[in-house]
């Protein structure tokens, strides 16, 4: 909602009415709940212990350990 500068100056000098203050409080609570939910979703998505692991025997994984020849030292 966009208010004129004179209305913004009036509310700054005199404060909000009770109804306006309740509306501001409701919006602030809704915003806080949305941020909390978003942080919880990101927390679940990026939690270290729950990453997707590649399937066993995937073509791009190595199946044998790497060995170095003794002559390569």
Biopython code that builds the backbone (N, CA, C, O; Angstrom):
import numpy as np
from Bio.PDB.StructureBuilder import StructureBuilder

atoms = [
    (1, "UNK", "N", (0.846, -1.168, 0.000)),
    (1, "UNK", "CA", (0.000, 0.000, 0.000)),
    (1, "UNK", "C", (0.898, 1.241, 0.000)),
    (1, "UNK", "O", (1.855, 1.316, 0.771)),
    (2, "UNK", "N", (0.599, 2.183, -0.837)),
    (2, "UNK", "CA", (1.408, 3.389, -0.957)),
    (2, "UNK", "C", (0.643, 4.559, -0.349)),
    (2, "UNK", "O", (-0.513, 4.808, -0.691)),
    (3, "UNK", "N", (1.304, 5.272, 0.558)),
    (3, "UNK", "CA", (0.696, 6.430, 1.195)),
    (3, "UNK", "C", (1.412, 7.687, 0.733)),
    (3, "UNK", "O", (2.586, 7.651, 0.362)),
    (4, "UNK", "N", (0.691, 8.795, 0.762)),
    (4, "UNK", "CA", (1.307, 10.071, 0.410)),
    (4, "UNK", "C", (2.281, 10.468, 1.517)),
    (4, "UNK", "O", (2.203, 9.980, 2.645)),
    (5, "UNK", "N", (3.184, 11.353, 1.171)),
    (5, "UNK", "CA", (4.182, 11.791, 2.134)),
    (5, "UNK", "C", (3.528, 12.496, 3.318)),
    (5, "UNK", "O", (3.987, 12.358, 4.453)),
    (6, "UNK", "N", (2.465, 13.246, 3.063)),
    (6, "UNK", "CA", (1.804, 13.958, 4.164)),
    (6, "UNK", "C", (1.180, 12.966, 5.155)),
    (6, "UNK", "O", (1.218, 13.205, 6.362)),
    (7, "UNK", "N", (0.609, 11.860, 4.666)),
    (7, "UNK", "CA", (0.042, 10.859, 5.566)),
    (7, "UNK", "C", (1.140, 10.168, 6.351)),
    (7, "UNK", "O", (0.983, 9.906, 7.543)),
    (8, "UNK", "N", (2.254, 9.871, 5.690)),
    (8, "UNK", "CA", (3.377, 9.248, 6.392)),
    (8, "UNK", "C", (3.918, 10.177, 7.482)),
    (8, "UNK", "O", (4.255, 9.723, 8.576)),
    (9, "UNK", "N", (3.999, 11.461, 7.186)),
    (9, "UNK", "CA", (4.453, 12.433, 8.181)),
    (9, "UNK", "C", (3.467, 12.495, 9.342)),
    (9, "UNK", "O", (3.877, 12.571, 10.500)),
    (10, "UNK", "N", (2.171, 12.464, 9.041)),
    (10, "UNK", "CA", (1.143, 12.509, 10.081)),
    (10, "UNK", "C", (1.256, 11.290, 11.005)),
    (10, "UNK", "O", (1.224, 11.431, 12.227)),
    (11, "UNK", "N", (1.387, 10.112, 10.426)),
    (11, "UNK", "CA", (1.479, 8.906, 11.254)),
    (11, "UNK", "C", (2.778, 8.870, 12.046)),
    (11, "UNK", "O", (2.805, 8.349, 13.161)),
    (12, "UNK", "N", (3.856, 9.413, 11.489)),
    (12, "UNK", "CA", (5.129, 9.452, 12.208)),
    (12, "UNK", "C", (5.004, 10.346, 13.439)),
    (12, "UNK", "O", (5.511, 10.012, 14.510)),
    (13, "UNK", "N", (4.325, 11.485, 13.281)),
    (13, "UNK", "CA", (4.199, 12.440, 14.382)),
    (13, "UNK", "C", (3.205, 11.973, 15.433)),
    (13, "UNK", "O", (3.420, 12.203, 16.623)),
    (14, "UNK", "N", (2.129, 11.327, 15.023)),
    (14, "UNK", "CA", (1.059, 10.995, 15.958)),
    (14, "UNK", "C", (0.951, 9.508, 16.290)),
    (14, "UNK", "O", (0.214, 9.129, 17.201)),
    (15, "UNK", "N", (1.667, 8.681, 15.572)),
    (15, "UNK", "CA", (1.583, 7.247, 15.823)),
    (15, "UNK", "C", (0.434, 6.618, 15.062)),
    (15, "UNK", "O", (-0.341, 7.313, 14.404)),
    (16, "UNK", "N", (0.324, 5.316, 15.150)),
    (16, "UNK", "CA", (-0.721, 4.574, 14.449)),
    (16, "UNK", "C", (-1.945, 4.431, 15.332)),
    (16, "UNK", "O", (-1.852, 4.464, 16.559)),
    (17, "UNK", "N", (-3.100, 4.272, 14.688)),
    (17, "UNK", "CA", (-4.301, 3.946, 15.455)),
    (17, "UNK", "C", (-4.196, 2.494, 15.920)),
    (17, "UNK", "O", (-3.321, 1.757, 15.465)),
    (18, "UNK", "N", (-5.063, 2.091, 16.802)),
    (18, "UNK", "CA", (-5.029, 0.731, 17.325)),
    (18, "UNK", "C", (-5.257, -0.287, 16.207)),
    (18, "UNK", "O", (-4.607, -1.332, 16.169)),
    (19, "UNK", "N", (-6.180, 0.021, 15.304)),
    (19, "UNK", "CA", (-6.455, -0.905, 14.196)),
    (19, "UNK", "C", (-5.259, -1.012, 13.263)),
    (19, "UNK", "O", (-4.922, -2.103, 12.805)),
    (20, "UNK", "N", (-4.619, 0.116, 12.982)),
    (20, "UNK", "CA", (-3.435, 0.089, 12.126)),
    (20, "UNK", "C", (-2.305, -0.682, 12.787)),
    (20, "UNK", "O", (-1.593, -1.434, 12.121)),
    (21, "UNK", "N", (-2.135, -0.502, 14.091)),
    (21, "UNK", "CA", (-1.078, -1.212, 14.799)),
    (21, "UNK", "C", (-1.332, -2.714, 14.790)),
    (21, "UNK", "O", (-0.395, -3.497, 14.631)),
    (22, "UNK", "N", (-2.589, -3.126, 14.959)),
    (22, "UNK", "CA", (-2.921, -4.558, 14.897)),
    (22, "UNK", "C", (-2.612, -5.118, 13.517)),
    (22, "UNK", "O", (-2.077, -6.220, 13.398)),
    (23, "UNK", "N", (-2.946, -4.363, 12.473)),
    (23, "UNK", "CA", (-2.672, -4.825, 11.112)),
    (23, "UNK", "C", (-1.168, -4.971, 10.883)),
    (23, "UNK", "O", (-0.728, -5.930, 10.250)),
    (24, "UNK", "N", (-0.384, -4.035, 11.390)),
    (24, "UNK", "CA", (1.072, -4.111, 11.267)),
    (24, "UNK", "C", (1.593, -5.336, 12.015)),
    (24, "UNK", "O", (2.466, -6.048, 11.518)),
    (25, "UNK", "N", (1.058, -5.578, 13.207)),
    (25, "UNK", "CA", (1.491, -6.735, 13.996)),
    (25, "UNK", "C", (1.160, -8.045, 13.297)),
    (25, "UNK", "O", (1.955, -8.985, 13.320)),
    (26, "UNK", "N", (-0.018, -8.109, 12.674)),
    (26, "UNK", "CA", (-0.412, -9.326, 11.957)),
    (26, "UNK", "C", (0.526, -9.568, 10.789)),
    (26, "UNK", "O", (0.986, -10.692, 10.586)),
    (27, "UNK", "N", (0.816, -8.519, 10.011)),
    (27, "UNK", "CA", (1.728, -8.674, 8.878)),
    (27, "UNK", "C", (3.127, -9.074, 9.335)),
    (27, "UNK", "O", (3.780, -9.896, 8.692)),
    (28, "UNK", "N", (3.585, -8.502, 10.432)),
    (28, "UNK", "CA", (4.906, -8.859, 10.943)),
    (28, "UNK", "C", (4.937, -10.318, 11.390)),
    (28, "UNK", "O", (5.931, -11.011, 11.171)),
    (29, "UNK", "N", (3.869, -10.784, 12.006)),
    (29, "UNK", "CA", (3.801, -12.180, 12.425)),
    (29, "UNK", "C", (3.771, -13.126, 11.245)),
    (29, "UNK", "O", (4.422, -14.171, 11.267)),
    (30, "UNK", "N", (3.022, -12.770, 10.214)),
    (30, "UNK", "CA", (2.967, -13.606, 9.009)),
    (30, "UNK", "C", (4.332, -13.664, 8.327)),
    (30, "UNK", "O", (4.760, -14.716, 7.852)),
    (31, "UNK", "N", (5.006, -12.519, 8.289)),
    (31, "UNK", "CA", (6.335, -12.483, 7.673)),
    (31, "UNK", "C", (7.319, -13.330, 8.473)),
    (31, "UNK", "O", (8.119, -14.066, 7.895)),
    (32, "UNK", "N", (7.263, -13.229, 9.790)),
    (32, "UNK", "CA", (8.170, -14.016, 10.631)),
    (32, "UNK", "C", (7.916, -15.513, 10.454)),
    (32, "UNK", "O", (8.862, -16.299, 10.414)),
    (33, "UNK", "N", (6.651, -15.911, 10.348)),
    (33, "UNK", "CA", (6.325, -17.324, 10.151)),
    (33, "UNK", "C", (6.826, -17.809, 8.797)),
    (33, "UNK", "O", (7.337, -18.924, 8.689)),
    (34, "UNK", "N", (6.683, -16.986, 7.766)),
    (34, "UNK", "CA", (7.156, -17.372, 6.433)),
    (34, "UNK", "C", (8.673, -17.532, 6.420)),
    (34, "UNK", "O", (9.190, -18.472, 5.816)),
    (35, "UNK", "N", (9.387, -16.627, 7.079)),
    (35, "UNK", "CA", (10.847, -16.722, 7.137)),
    (35, "UNK", "C", (11.265, -17.966, 7.917)),
    (35, "UNK", "O", (12.205, -18.658, 7.525)),
    (36, "UNK", "N", (10.573, -18.253, 9.019)),
    (36, "UNK", "CA", (10.884, -19.442, 9.812)),
    (36, "UNK", "C", (10.676, -20.716, 8.998)),
    (36, "UNK", "O", (11.504, -21.626, 9.041)),
    (37, "UNK", "N", (9.566, -20.780, 8.256)),
    (37, "UNK", "CA", (9.303, -21.948, 7.414)),
    (37, "UNK", "C", (10.355, -22.098, 6.316)),
    (37, "UNK", "O", (10.799, -23.207, 6.017)),
    (38, "UNK", "N", (10.743, -20.979, 5.725)),
    (38, "UNK", "CA", (11.744, -21.010, 4.665)),
    (38, "UNK", "C", (13.090, -21.493, 5.198)),
    (38, "UNK", "O", (13.773, -22.284, 4.547)),
    (39, "UNK", "N", (13.472, -21.013, 6.388)),
    (39, "UNK", "CA", (14.730, -21.468, 6.983)),
    (39, "UNK", "C", (14.681, -22.953, 7.294)),
    (39, "UNK", "O", (15.682, -23.652, 7.138)),
    (40, "UNK", "N", (13.522, -23.446, 7.735)),
    (40, "UNK", "CA", (13.397, -24.875, 8.026)),
    (40, "UNK", "C", (13.539, -25.698, 6.750)),
    (40, "UNK", "O", (14.178, -26.750, 6.756)),
    (41, "UNK", "N", (12.944, -25.219, 5.653)),
    (41, "UNK", "CA", (13.057, -25.937, 4.376)),
    (41, "UNK", "C", (14.506, -25.974, 3.902)),
    (41, "UNK", "O", (14.992, -27.019, 3.471)),
    (42, "UNK", "N", (15.197, -24.838, 3.980)),
    (42, "UNK", "CA", (16.595, -24.805, 3.565)),
    (42, "UNK", "C", (17.449, -25.655, 4.495)),
    (42, "UNK", "O", (18.400, -26.294, 4.046)),
    (43, "UNK", "N", (17.127, -25.671, 5.773)),
    (43, "UNK", "CA", (17.874, -26.488, 6.711)),
    (43, "UNK", "C", (17.766, -27.959, 6.382)),
    (43, "UNK", "O", (18.755, -28.689, 6.457)),
    (44, "UNK", "N", (16.566, -28.404, 6.016)),
    (44, "UNK", "CA", (16.389, -29.802, 5.632)),
    (44, "UNK", "C", (17.086, -30.097, 4.320)),
    (44, "UNK", "O", (17.647, -31.180, 4.152)),
    (45, "UNK", "N", (17.064, -29.164, 3.390)),
    (45, "UNK", "CA", (17.649, -29.396, 2.064)),
    (45, "UNK", "C", (19.171, -29.474, 2.127)),
    (45, "UNK", "O", (19.783, -30.239, 1.381)),
    (46, "UNK", "N", (19.788, -28.688, 3.010)),
    (46, "UNK", "CA", (21.239, -28.610, 3.032)),
    (46, "UNK", "C", (21.869, -29.290, 4.236)),
    (46, "UNK", "O", (23.055, -29.091, 4.498)),
    (47, "UNK", "N", (21.114, -30.081, 4.970)),
    (47, "UNK", "CA", (21.678, -30.790, 6.121)),
    (47, "UNK", "C", (22.745, -31.762, 5.644)),
    (47, "UNK", "O", (22.532, -32.482, 4.668)),
    (48, "UNK", "N", (23.878, -31.792, 6.311)),
    (48, "UNK", "CA", (25.026, -32.544, 5.829)),
    (48, "UNK", "C", (24.787, -34.047, 5.802)),
    (48, "UNK", "O", (25.236, -34.707, 4.864)),
    (49, "UNK", "N", (24.114, -34.605, 6.765)),
    (49, "UNK", "CA", (23.978, -36.056, 6.842)),
    (49, "UNK", "C", (22.962, -36.643, 5.899)),
    (49, "UNK", "O", (22.847, -37.865, 5.809)),
    (50, "UNK", "N", (22.225, -35.820, 5.199)),
    (50, "UNK", "CA", (21.131, -36.334, 4.378)),
    (50, "UNK", "C", (21.328, -36.044, 2.900)),
    (50, "UNK", "O", (20.357, -35.810, 2.181)),
    (51, "UNK", "N", (22.543, -36.058, 2.449)),
    (51, "UNK", "CA", (22.791, -35.819, 1.028)),
    (51, "UNK", "C", (22.495, -37.076, 0.231)),
    (51, "UNK", "O", (22.554, -38.187, 0.758)),
    (52, "UNK", "N", (22.184, -36.897, -1.008)),
    (52, "UNK", "CA", (21.894, -38.035, -1.876)),
    (52, "UNK", "C", (23.203, -38.718, -2.238)),
    (52, "UNK", "O", (24.162, -38.070, -2.659)),
    (53, "UNK", "N", (23.230, -39.995, -2.072)),
    (53, "UNK", "CA", (24.436, -40.762, -2.397)),
    (53, "UNK", "C", (24.260, -41.408, -3.760)),
    (53, "UNK", "O", (23.145, -41.778, -4.127)),
    (54, "UNK", "N", (25.354, -41.550, -4.525)),
    (54, "UNK", "CA", (25.229, -42.186, -5.838)),
    (54, "UNK", "C", (24.861, -43.659, -5.681)),
    (54, "UNK", "O", (25.182, -44.289, -4.674)),
    (55, "UNK", "N", (24.189, -44.189, -6.683)),
    (55, "UNK", "CA", (23.776, -45.588, -6.657)),
    (55, "UNK", "C", (24.996, -46.493, -6.707)),
    (55, "UNK", "O", (26.035, -46.117, -7.250)),
    (56, "UNK", "N", (24.868, -47.682, -6.141)),
    (56, "UNK", "CA", (25.982, -48.638, -6.170)),
    (56, "UNK", "C", (26.230, -49.098, -7.593)),
    (56, "UNK", "O", (25.293, -49.373, -8.342)),
    (57, "UNK", "N", (27.497, -49.179, -7.957)),
    (57, "UNK", "CA", (27.857, -49.655, -9.285)),
    (57, "UNK", "C", (27.578, -48.651, -10.383)),
    (57, "UNK", "O", (27.441, -49.030, -11.547)),
    (58, "UNK", "N", (27.491, -47.392, -10.038)),
    (58, "UNK", "CA", (27.263, -46.380, -11.065)),
    (58, "UNK", "C", (28.458, -46.351, -12.012)),
    (58, "UNK", "O", (29.584, -46.637, -11.605)),
    (59, "UNK", "N", (28.216, -46.010, -13.260)),
    (59, "UNK", "CA", (29.251, -46.087, -14.291)),
    (59, "UNK", "C", (30.406, -45.134, -14.021)),
    (59, "UNK", "O", (31.535, -45.414, -14.424)),
    (60, "UNK", "N", (30.152, -44.022, -13.353)),
    (60, "UNK", "CA", (31.220, -43.047, -13.179)),
    (60, "UNK", "C", (31.989, -43.245, -11.875)),
    (60, "UNK", "O", (32.859, -42.435, -11.556)),
    (61, "UNK", "N", (31.697, -44.288, -11.118)),
    (61, "UNK", "CA", (32.431, -44.499, -9.878)),
    (61, "UNK", "C", (33.528, -45.531, -10.091)),
    (61, "UNK", "O", (33.408, -46.414, -10.941)),
    (62, "UNK", "N", (34.593, -45.412, -9.313)),
    (62, "UNK", "CA", (35.690, -46.367, -9.406)),
    (62, "UNK", "C", (35.376, -47.561, -8.514)),
    (62, "UNK", "O", (34.924, -47.391, -7.382)),
    (63, "UNK", "N", (35.609, -48.749, -9.011)),
    (63, "UNK", "CA", (35.306, -49.947, -8.242)),
    (63, "UNK", "C", (36.551, -50.566, -7.637)),
    (63, "UNK", "O", (36.438, -51.342, -6.688)),
    (64, "UNK", "N", (37.734, -50.256, -8.148)),
    (64, "UNK", "CA", (38.980, -50.829, -7.630)),
    (64, "UNK", "C", (39.818, -49.725, -7.007)),
    (64, "UNK", "O", (39.811, -48.595, -7.493)),
    (65, "UNK", "N", (40.535, -50.035, -5.945)),
    (65, "UNK", "CA", (41.399, -49.008, -5.350)),
    (65, "UNK", "C", (42.560, -48.671, -6.284)),
    (65, "UNK", "O", (42.990, -49.496, -7.091)),
    (66, "UNK", "N", (43.048, -47.459, -6.157)),
    (66, "UNK", "CA", (44.159, -47.017, -6.990)),
    (66, "UNK", "C", (45.455, -47.558, -6.395)),
    (66, "UNK", "O", (45.680, -47.436, -5.191)),
    (67, "UNK", "N", (46.310, -48.156, -7.229)),
    (67, "UNK", "CA", (47.601, -48.675, -6.773)),
    (67, "UNK", "C", (48.708, -47.992, -7.544)),
    (67, "UNK", "O", (48.600, -47.762, -8.749)),
    (68, "UNK", "N", (49.776, -47.672, -6.831)),
    (68, "UNK", "CA", (50.915, -47.050, -7.481)),
    (68, "UNK", "C", (52.016, -48.087, -7.643)),
    (68, "UNK", "O", (52.263, -48.905, -6.756)),
    (69, "UNK", "N", (52.659, -48.034, -8.776)),
    (69, "UNK", "CA", (53.792, -48.929, -8.998)),
    (69, "UNK", "C", (54.973, -48.461, -8.164)),
    (69, "UNK", "O", (55.165, -47.262, -7.957)),
    (70, "UNK", "N", (55.748, -49.400, -7.695)),
    (70, "UNK", "CA", (56.897, -49.043, -6.866)),
    (70, "UNK", "C", (57.940, -48.257, -7.673)),
    (70, "UNK", "O", (58.704, -47.486, -7.093)),
    (71, "UNK", "N", (57.984, -48.437, -8.984)),
    (71, "UNK", "CA", (58.959, -47.720, -9.812)),
    (71, "UNK", "C", (58.567, -46.253, -10.001)),
    (71, "UNK", "O", (59.382, -45.464, -10.478)),
    (72, "UNK", "N", (57.346, -45.872, -9.640)),
    (72, "UNK", "CA", (56.895, -44.494, -9.841)),
    (72, "UNK", "C", (57.310, -43.577, -8.710)),
    (72, "UNK", "O", (57.050, -42.374, -8.760)),
    (73, "UNK", "N", (57.955, -44.130, -7.686)),
    (73, "UNK", "CA", (58.350, -43.301, -6.543)),
    (73, "UNK", "C", (59.470, -42.398, -6.835)),
    (73, "UNK", "O", (59.901, -41.646, -5.960)),
]
sb = StructureBuilder()
sb.init_structure("model")
sb.init_model(0)
sb.init_chain("A")
sb.init_seg("    ")
for serial, (resi, resn, name, xyz) in enumerate(atoms, 1):
    if name == "N":
        sb.init_residue(resn, " ", resi, " ")
    sb.init_atom(name, np.array(xyz, "f"), 0.0, 1.0, " ", f" {name:<3s}", serial, name[0])
structure = sb.get_structure()
